[in-house]
């Protein structure tokens, strides 16, 4: 769970300390400057990040706080970052109209302060921060947040629609990053694969791991009455940008998936794959596929390696046929 940011004027430090202890006793993590700022950190950047990471900001309002540019900056920054702001009126103060509209809590009576109400507000906000598999920035558009939440639906059609919604919003970086994160982080295979397909449509190499997932899982292909040819199509659409990730996967997969990756590298026809394919010639389980892929690429280095491999294969065959003396 993220924390509660405490925004206050330094003259109200004693109350801020009390507020911090109350928040902590209720089971939440309070963030209060300056003790929460790590040594050596640039304090303005540290405060900005702490506000972005908070699920709520409590601003302690007094005439001094209202006059403070720093206090005003912090609560305004929080509103801009779509962090819940909870005003606490410690001394009688004419609030800014934006804060007044937030239904502040009146703490001006020192003997009857609504601590329970404050903690309940914090708790409700914490509960509203539903954790999803994929995280997006707090300032992401509501439609992106909605789609990310739907990725965790138990309904296949809703998950599929969520991926397509993110694809439709890919002009926004939050949607692109959500799709890329889904490829490697989501626990549901259909989300990973469908997100990969959407990224592949844009020739984004971050699609590769999810497409390999689809190749790896034969049951997935059976369940969705699909064959693996379409994955070739999407990997080829990405083109040379997919080659580094495909080469990296060669060392991690079984022979069936390695063969598939090698065939794809041959279809992409990028010379950058030649060294890895030459190495694959030494693997009896995939050497024939590697030779075919190298021939497809057709560079002098690739052809020379295949010719050498074929000579060695032929020599080995003849040796095996010689009678034992």
Buried (B, 14 or more C-beta within 10 A) or exposed (E): EBBBBBBBBEBBEEBBBEBBEBBEEBEBEBBBBEEBBEEEEEEEEBBBEBBBBBBBBBBBBBBBBBEBEBBBBBBBBBBEBBBBBBBBBBBEBEBBEEBEEBEBBBBEEEEEBBBEEBBEBBBEBBEEEEEBBBEBBBEBBEBBBEBBBBBBBEEEEEBBBBBBBBBEBBEBEBBBBBBBBBBEBBEBBBBBBBBBBBBBBBEBBBBBBBBBBBBBBEEBBEEEEEEBEEBBEBBBBBEEBBBBBBBBBBEEBEEEBBBBBBBBBBBBBBBEBBEBBBBBBEBEEBBBBBBBBBEBBBEEBBBEBBEEBEEEBEEEEEEEEEEEE
